[in-house]
Amino acid sequence: MTIILPPPSREPAADDHRPTSHRRRRRRPGRWLLPAAALLLSWPVISYAQALSYPGDAGIAVRTAEWVRDNGGGGLVDLAENLWYSRPSGGSAAPDPALGYTGQAAAARTAPNAPAALPVLAGVAPLRGEGLWIPRAAAATGIPALYTTFIRPDPQYPNVIAGVARFDQSLTRTDLIAGTRQPDLSTTAPAKVPDADRASLVATFNSGFKMKDARGGFFLRGRTIVPLRDGAASLVIRQDGRATIAQWSRDAAAGPDVTAVRQNLDLIVDGGHPVSGLDTNAGGTWGSSGNQLQYTWRSGLGEDAAGDLVYVGGANLTLATLAKALTSAGAVRGMELDIHSRMVDFNGYQHAGGELSSTKLLPDMPNGDTRYLVPDQRDFVAVTLQ
């Protein structure tokens, strides 16, 4: 005989007094997955929007690349850059010796403090103005405080041009100015050249890597914003406005006369010669692996035997050719500053009829003429007449 059992009861157990709707919610946990996923996906959108809108001058490409780096994509960005900059992309245009200057090459050679002409690239015909210093700003006495020229530091690629600027520190003052995001987010200053300094402004130029990549620290007016590292390449500014390039704790140290220190990686020039290992960058001494071989925009700052500052910047420079350009310009110690397009810029200023105008160190430096005259996200250096 077959016994047919009734179907199991769908009624709740006698001791289950929970509402039916509550039991159904328990059986369908997936209803929360969609809101949770939407909340999770909204975070990068909000974060990226904040990066694009944060105060301070910076282009969309720069903001995007830095946002990717800041959110775990540094390795991907480095890989793309190593591939993109594996070969020179063409040379910079040589500056016109007469464009925007206060004098001509002949005047530069006869000025009281005119530096000796720099050596030109061997084996090729020299370019017009190559290695000849041109005065671009003068003190009240008429003595030039800033000279500029250009050189070609890479024999393998003679179309690669590096601009060079030399500041007479007996006539100028150097100042480090914090940006809206670098060295950190606590800047209360205007993040631009102060209005009171514009009448005596000689030049502005970029600083170093973002602090998280600089392997060094930042000190400004009595405040250590990022701890200083012993042995780091350092721009050191004293109360009298004179600056030096130093290996921290060897050539310079903290003291009451030090008003600013900006560190970036290790020295690339020491004792008047490029340091060893620039082509291998062992241990990431000079940034991410492979970046030392990139043919990209690079900048550096050095100090010559007379104690004057020398700035070098240009496109298609490897780390080794940047160091060579600094030594060719007379630097006895030198450090790398920032690299890549939009990160390297130098503007020299002229004053006529109460108006301030500027001239780039190289014609194709990519940023606008007003950078650092308006708030900027990155820290930078301003040089004024004493």
C-alpha positions as CSV (number, residue, x, y, z in Angstrom):
1,M,0.0,0.0,0.0
2,T,1.3,3.4,-1.0
3,I,1.0,6.1,1.7
4,I,0.8,9.6,0.3
5,L,2.1,12.2,2.8
6,P,0.7,15.7,2.7
7,P,3.0,18.5,1.5
8,P,5.1,20.2,4.2
9,S,3.4,23.0,5.9
10,R,4.4,26.5,4.9
11,E,3.1,27.9,8.1
12,P,5.6,29.4,10.5
13,A,6.5,27.4,13.5
14,A,4.4,28.0,16.5
15,D,7.1,29.8,18.4
16,D,8.1,32.0,15.4
17,H,6.2,35.3,16.1
18,R,8.2,37.5,13.7
19,P,6.3,39.3,11.0
20,T,6.3,37.8,7.6
21,S,8.0,40.8,6.0
22,H,10.9,40.4,8.4
23,R,11.4,36.8,7.5
24,R,11.4,37.8,3.8
25,R,14.1,40.4,4.3
26,R,16.3,37.8,5.9
27,R,15.9,35.5,3.0
28,R,17.0,38.2,0.5
29,P,20.4,39.7,1.6
30,G,21.2,40.5,-2.1
31,R,19.0,43.6,-1.9
32,W,21.9,45.4,-0.2
33,L,24.5,44.5,-2.7
34,L,23.6,47.1,-5.3
35,P,23.6,50.1,-2.8
36,A,26.9,48.9,-1.3
37,A,28.5,48.6,-4.8
38,A,27.2,52.0,-5.8
39,L,28.7,53.5,-2.6
40,L,32.0,51.8,-3.2
41,L,32.2,52.9,-6.9
42,S,31.3,56.5,-5.9
43,W,34.4,56.9,-3.9
44,P,36.9,57.1,-6.8
45,V,34.5,59.4,-8.7
46,I,34.4,61.8,-5.7
47,S,38.1,61.5,-5.1
48,Y,39.0,62.3,-8.7
49,A,36.5,65.2,-8.8
50,Q,38.3,66.6,-5.8
51,A,41.7,66.2,-7.4
52,L,40.4,68.1,-10.5
53,S,38.9,70.9,-8.5
54,Y,41.5,71.4,-5.8
55,P,42.8,75.0,-5.7
56,G,46.0,75.9,-7.4
57,D,47.2,76.0,-11.0
58,A,47.6,72.6,-12.6
59,G,46.4,71.1,-15.8
60,I,44.0,68.2,-16.2
61,A,46.7,65.8,-17.4
62,V,48.9,66.6,-14.4
63,R,46.1,66.3,-11.9
64,T,45.0,63.0,-13.5
65,A,48.5,61.4,-13.4
66,E,49.1,62.5,-9.8
67,W,45.7,61.2,-8.8
68,V,46.5,57.8,-10.3
69,R,49.9,57.8,-8.5
70,D,48.3,58.8,-5.2
71,N,45.8,56.0,-5.4
72,G,48.1,53.0,-6.0
73,G,48.7,53.4,-9.7
74,G,52.3,54.6,-9.5
75,G,53.8,51.4,-11.0
76,L,51.5,51.7,-14.0
77,V,52.4,55.3,-14.5
78,D,56.1,54.6,-14.2
79,L,55.8,51.7,-16.8
80,A,54.0,54.0,-19.2
81,E,56.5,56.8,-18.8
82,N,59.5,54.4,-19.2
83,L,58.1,53.3,-22.6
84,W,56.9,56.7,-23.7
85,Y,60.3,58.4,-23.0
86,S,62.6,55.6,-24.2
87,R,63.8,57.8,-27.1
88,P,64.2,61.5,-27.7
89,S,61.1,63.1,-29.2
90,G,62.9,65.9,-31.0
91,G,65.0,68.8,-29.8
92,S,64.0,72.1,-28.2
93,A,64.2,75.3,-30.1
94,A,67.2,77.4,-29.3
95,P,66.4,80.7,-27.7
96,D,66.9,83.9,-29.7
97,P,69.8,85.7,-28.1
98,A,68.0,89.1,-28.6
99,L,64.5,88.0,-27.5
100,G,63.3,89.6,-24.3
101,Y,66.8,90.4,-23.0
102,T,68.2,93.6,-21.6
103,G,71.4,93.4,-23.7
104,Q,73.2,91.5,-26.4
105,A,76.0,89.0,-26.3
106,A,78.7,91.7,-26.7
107,A,77.3,93.5,-23.7
108,A,77.3,90.3,-21.7
109,R,81.0,89.6,-22.4
110,T,82.0,93.1,-21.2
111,A,79.8,93.3,-18.1
112,P,81.8,93.6,-14.8
113,N,80.7,90.2,-13.5
114,A,80.2,88.4,-16.8
115,P,80.9,84.6,-16.5
116,A,83.2,83.0,-19.1
117,A,81.4,81.5,-22.1
118,L,80.5,77.8,-21.7
119,P,82.1,75.2,-24.0
120,V,80.2,74.2,-27.0
121,L,79.5,70.7,-28.2
122,A,82.6,69.3,-29.9
123,G,82.5,68.1,-33.5
124,V,79.5,70.1,-34.6
125,A,79.1,73.6,-35.8
126,P,78.1,75.9,-32.9
127,L,74.6,77.4,-32.9
128,R,74.1,81.1,-32.8
129,G,74.5,82.2,-29.1
130,E,75.4,78.8,-27.9
131,G,77.4,79.1,-24.6
132,L,77.3,82.9,-24.6
133,W,75.8,84.4,-21.5
134,I,73.1,87.1,-22.0
135,P,72.1,89.5,-19.2
136,R,68.4,89.3,-18.3
137,A,68.0,91.3,-15.1
138,A,70.1,94.0,-13.6
139,A,70.5,95.6,-10.1
140,A,70.0,99.3,-9.5
141,T,73.7,99.7,-10.3
142,G,73.1,98.3,-13.7
143,I,75.2,95.2,-13.0
144,P,73.4,92.1,-14.3
145,A,72.0,89.8,-11.6
146,L,70.9,87.0,-14.0
147,Y,72.5,85.6,-17.1
148,T,71.2,82.9,-19.3
149,T,72.5,80.8,-22.2
150,F,72.0,77.3,-23.6
151,I,74.2,74.3,-24.3
152,R,74.0,70.9,-26.0
153,P,75.0,68.3,-23.4
154,D,74.4,65.1,-25.3
155,P,77.0,64.2,-28.1
156,Q,74.7,61.3,-29.2
157,Y,71.8,63.7,-29.8
158,P,73.2,67.1,-30.8
159,N,69.7,68.5,-31.2
160,V,69.0,68.2,-27.4
161,I,69.3,71.7,-25.9
162,A,69.5,72.6,-22.2
163,G,68.8,76.1,-21.0
164,V,71.1,77.5,-18.3
165,A,70.6,80.4,-15.9
166,R,73.1,81.8,-13.5
167,F,72.2,84.0,-10.5
168,D,74.7,86.4,-8.9
169,Q,74.0,85.8,-5.2
170,S,75.7,89.1,-4.2
171,L,72.8,90.8,-5.9
172,T,69.8,88.5,-5.4
173,R,67.7,86.8,-2.7
174,T,66.3,83.3,-3.0
175,D,62.9,82.3,-1.5
176,L,61.2,78.9,-1.2
177,I,57.4,79.2,-1.5
178,A,54.9,76.5,-0.5
179,G,52.1,75.5,-2.9
180,T,48.5,74.6,-2.1
181,R,49.2,70.8,-2.1
182,Q,53.0,70.6,-1.7
183,P,54.7,70.1,0.7
184,D,51.3,69.3,2.3
185,L,47.8,70.6,2.5
186,S,48.4,73.0,5.5
187,T,49.6,76.0,3.4
188,T,48.0,79.2,4.6
189,A,50.3,81.5,2.5
190,P,49.1,82.6,-1.0
191,A,51.1,79.9,-2.8
192,K,52.3,82.5,-5.3
193,V,54.9,85.3,-5.6
194,P,53.9,87.8,-2.9
195,D,52.6,91.1,-4.4
196,A,55.3,93.0,-2.4
197,D,58.1,91.1,-4.2
198,R,56.9,91.6,-7.8
199,A,58.7,94.9,-8.3
200,S,62.0,93.2,-7.6
201,L,61.2,89.8,-9.1
202,V,64.1,88.3,-11.2
203,A,62.9,84.8,-11.9
204,T,60.7,81.9,-10.8
205,F,61.4,78.2,-11.3
206,N,60.1,74.8,-10.3
207,S,61.1,72.9,-7.2
208,G,61.5,69.1,-6.8
209,F,59.4,65.9,-6.7
210,K,56.3,65.6,-4.7
211,M,57.3,65.0,-1.1
212,K,56.2,61.4,-1.0
213,D,58.6,60.7,-3.8
214,A,61.4,63.1,-2.9
215,R,63.1,60.9,-0.3
216,G,63.7,64.0,1.7
217,G,62.2,66.7,3.8
218,F,60.9,70.3,3.8
219,F,61.6,73.0,6.4
220,L,60.3,76.5,6.1
221,R,60.5,79.5,8.5
222,G,61.0,77.5,11.7
223,R,58.6,74.7,10.8
224,T,59.6,71.2,9.8
225,I,56.8,70.1,7.5
226,V,58.5,66.9,6.4
227,P,61.4,65.5,8.4
228,L,64.8,66.2,6.9
229,R,67.0,63.2,5.8
230,D,70.7,63.1,6.5
231,G,72.6,62.7,3.2
232,A,69.8,64.1,1.0
233,A,70.5,66.6,-1.7
234,S,69.3,69.9,-0.3
235,L,68.5,73.5,-1.4
236,V,69.4,75.5,1.8
237,I,68.4,79.1,2.1
238,R,69.8,81.4,4.8
239,Q,68.4,84.5,6.4
240,D,70.4,86.8,4.1
241,G,68.7,85.2,1.1
242,R,71.8,83.3,-0.1
243,A,71.2,79.7,-1.2
244,T,73.5,76.7,-1.3
245,I,73.3,73.2,-2.7
246,A,74.4,70.7,-0.1
247,Q,74.5,67.2,1.1
248,W,72.5,67.6,4.3
249,S,74.6,67.1,7.5
250,R,77.8,67.1,5.5
251,D,77.8,70.5,3.8
252,A,75.0,72.2,5.8
253,A,73.0,71.6,8.9
254,A,70.1,73.1,10.9
255,G,70.8,76.4,12.6
256,P,69.3,79.7,13.5
257,D,70.3,81.3,10.2
258,V,68.7,78.6,8.0
259,T,65.2,79.7,6.9
260,A,64.3,77.0,4.3
261,V,65.4,73.6,3.2
262,R,64.0,71.7,0.3
263,Q,65.4,68.2,-0.2
264,N,65.1,66.0,-3.3
265,L,66.8,62.6,-3.7
266,D,70.6,62.6,-3.6
267,L,73.2,64.8,-5.2
268,I,73.9,64.2,-8.9
269,V,76.9,66.4,-9.0
270,D,79.6,66.5,-6.3
271,G,83.1,67.8,-6.4
272,G,82.5,69.3,-9.8
273,H,81.7,65.9,-11.4
274,P,78.6,63.7,-12.0
275,V,78.4,61.2,-9.2
276,S,78.7,57.5,-10.1
277,G,75.7,55.2,-10.6
278,L,73.4,57.7,-12.4
279,D,72.8,55.3,-15.3
280,T,71.8,52.4,-13.0
281,N,69.9,54.2,-10.2
282,A,70.6,51.3,-7.9
283,G,68.1,51.1,-5.0
284,G,66.0,53.9,-6.4
285,T,68.4,56.5,-5.2
286,W,67.1,58.9,-7.9
287,G,63.5,57.9,-8.1
288,S,61.6,55.0,-9.6
289,S,63.4,52.3,-11.5
290,G,64.2,53.2,-15.1
291,N,63.3,56.9,-14.8
292,Q,67.0,57.8,-15.0
293,L,67.1,56.7,-18.6
294,Q,63.9,58.5,-19.8
295,Y,64.5,61.2,-22.4
296,T,62.2,63.7,-20.8
297,W,61.9,67.3,-19.5
298,R,64.3,67.6,-16.5
299,S,65.6,70.3,-14.3
300,G,68.4,70.7,-11.9
301,L,70.0,73.3,-9.5
302,G,73.7,73.7,-8.8
303,E,76.1,75.9,-7.0
304,D,79.4,77.0,-8.8
305,A,82.8,77.7,-7.4
306,A,82.0,81.4,-6.9
307,G,78.9,80.4,-4.8
308,D,76.4,81.4,-7.4
309,L,73.3,79.4,-8.3
310,V,73.0,77.6,-11.6
311,Y,69.7,76.3,-12.9
312,V,69.5,73.9,-15.9
313,G,66.3,72.7,-17.7
314,G,65.4,71.2,-21.0
315,A,63.6,68.4,-22.9
316,N,65.0,65.0,-23.8
317,L,67.5,64.9,-20.9
318,T,68.4,61.7,-19.1
319,L,69.6,61.9,-15.6
320,A,73.3,61.6,-16.8
321,T,72.9,64.4,-19.4
322,L,71.3,66.6,-16.8
323,A,74.3,66.1,-14.5
324,K,76.7,66.7,-17.4
325,A,74.8,70.0,-18.3
326,L,75.2,71.1,-14.7
327,T,78.9,70.4,-14.6
328,S,79.4,72.1,-18.0
329,A,77.7,75.1,-16.5
330,G,80.2,75.1,-13.7
331,A,78.3,73.5,-10.9
332,V,80.5,71.9,-8.1
333,R,77.4,70.4,-6.4
334,G,74.1,69.8,-8.0
335,M,70.7,68.2,-7.4
336,E,67.9,67.1,-9.7
337,L,64.6,69.1,-9.3
338,D,61.4,68.0,-11.0
339,I,61.0,66.1,-14.3
340,H,58.4,65.7,-17.1
341,S,56.4,68.2,-19.2
342,R,54.4,70.7,-17.1
343,M,56.8,70.1,-14.2
344,V,59.8,72.0,-15.6
345,D,59.6,75.7,-16.1
346,F,61.7,78.9,-15.6
347,N,60.5,82.4,-16.2
348,G,62.8,85.5,-16.1
349,Y,61.1,88.8,-15.6
350,Q,61.5,92.3,-17.0
351,H,60.2,95.5,-15.6
352,A,59.3,98.4,-17.9
353,G,57.0,101.3,-17.3
354,G,55.6,99.6,-14.2
355,E,54.6,96.5,-16.2
356,L,55.9,93.0,-15.4
357,S,56.6,90.7,-18.4
358,S,58.4,87.4,-18.6
359,T,60.6,85.3,-20.9
360,K,61.0,81.6,-20.7
361,L,64.4,80.1,-20.4
362,L,63.6,78.0,-23.5
363,P,60.9,79.0,-25.9
364,D,59.1,75.6,-25.7
365,M,58.8,75.3,-22.0
366,P,55.2,74.2,-21.8
367,N,53.7,76.2,-18.9
368,G,52.2,79.7,-19.2
369,D,54.0,82.9,-18.5
370,T,52.0,83.6,-15.3
371,R,52.7,80.4,-13.4
372,Y,53.7,81.2,-9.8
373,L,52.2,84.7,-10.2
374,V,48.9,82.9,-9.4
375,P,48.4,80.2,-6.7
376,D,50.0,76.9,-7.7
377,Q,49.7,73.4,-6.3
378,R,53.4,72.8,-6.1
379,D,56.1,74.6,-4.1
380,F,58.6,76.7,-6.1
381,V,61.5,79.0,-5.9
382,A,61.4,82.8,-6.5
383,V,64.5,85.0,-6.9
384,T,64.4,88.8,-6.3
385,L,66.8,91.6,-6.3
386,Q,68.2,92.6,-2.9
